[in-house]
Amino acid sequence: MADSEADVPRPDNLETWYHLTNVRIEDGRIIYYGEPLIPERRLLDELWPAFQDVGYELKLAQSDQSVGTALVAVPVEETTDTGGVPWTHIALLAATVLSTLFVGATAWYFVPLDEVLSSPLTLLQAWPFTASVLGVLLTHELGHYVMGRYHDVDVSLPYVIPFPSYFGTFGAVIKMSGRMPSRKALFDIGVAGPVAGLVATVVVTIIGLSLGPIEIPAAVVERSQSGASIVFNNPPLLDIIASLLGEQTSYSDPARNPHPVIIGGWVGMFFILLNLMPVGQLDGGHMVRAMIGQRQETIAALVPTALFGIAGYLYFVRELSLNDSVILWTIWGGIALVIAYKGPAEPVDESSIGLPRLLLGLLTFGIGLLCFMLVPIQVQG
């Protein structure tokens, strides 16, 4: 961290590309005032590696001393959230553990709500469900985290999002800040999540299938036969794993249900599918940007149209109700539109990622297709 002007980094090419008029240090951050001599995007490309080498993240900001653009160099350690106790991550994880235990116990283990309210420890019956769901999500995100650290990219620990419906969580994310050093780093970080998540998903699915069915209380069976019920259709990958193991994923006996741990595998597969959409800064967006360069934005522009098209096909051609995944794909079409508008990550080094990484990317997308379901969630009855 710079404490005086003597400590201020001045890369050799700084004043080649930037007309420097003043330098100021504020709370360890270094602000260079002046005027860019080349377009701003190229300015960052030229100067970023030199500042990164001496431990600073370089950003552009509107100058407060004159009309123009200031350069702001921030110590890399200030942009990370790894110092001290990560209370936000811990609090979100604790809340998500509680929400998955609650949903798991009441929706998947059929523990009556009044029993949960009178004896909260009954929630612990659902710990296998919680372990499976959070296991696949956290393994996915930690894949990104480990690879980000390997490439010296500023990444956060996972943020797990509690959501007290269906699975007890809305997924998990990590944050990345600063420029991406290269297309190779971008690819490695992007593909690490789906690959790690896939391994965890397959393991969880195998465990869930080996545990066999659970018994559904008679009162629950009676209610489901007289009213509507939610069905989670199998992705092809789940059916393939079950077929190889010679196990069932459904039962003709209405009093038997697949083990809740299998839901962890279902969640993992659906999470992989959504993240592999080649838009913006989703995993698929990172991978395709690294694989084919700036042409990724052309592909990204087609994704929202495809998702809206699926929703329209299900509603107008298949004549399914809005609850039969029509709303689901419509929402994700809107999300994809926003993410695509924000654009992909822009690596500094645009060198090709090479054939091995390209083949790994194609294989990963191929496996992702095995996680696709035209109608993932359906309401019957």
Buried (B, 14 or more C-beta within 10 A) or exposed (E): BBEEEEEBBBBEEBEEBBEEEEBBBEEEBBBBBBBBEEEEEEBBBBBBBBBBEEEBBBBBEEBEEEEEBBBBBBBBEBBBBEEEEBEEBEEBBEBBBBBBBBBBBBBBBBBBEEEBEEEEEBBEBBBBBBBBBBBBBBBBBBBBBBBBBEBEBBBBBBBBBBBBEBBBBBBBBBEBBBBBBBBBBBBBBBBBBBBBBBBBBBBBBBBBBEBEBBEBEEEBBEEBEEEEEEBBBBBEBBEEBBEEEEBEBEEEEBEBBBBBBBBBBBBBBBBBBBBBBBBBBBBBBBBBBBBBBEEBBEBBBBBBEEBBEBBBBBBEEEEBEEBBBBBBBBEBBEBBBEBBEEBBBBBBEEEEBEEEBBEBBEEBBEBBEBBBBEBBBBBEE
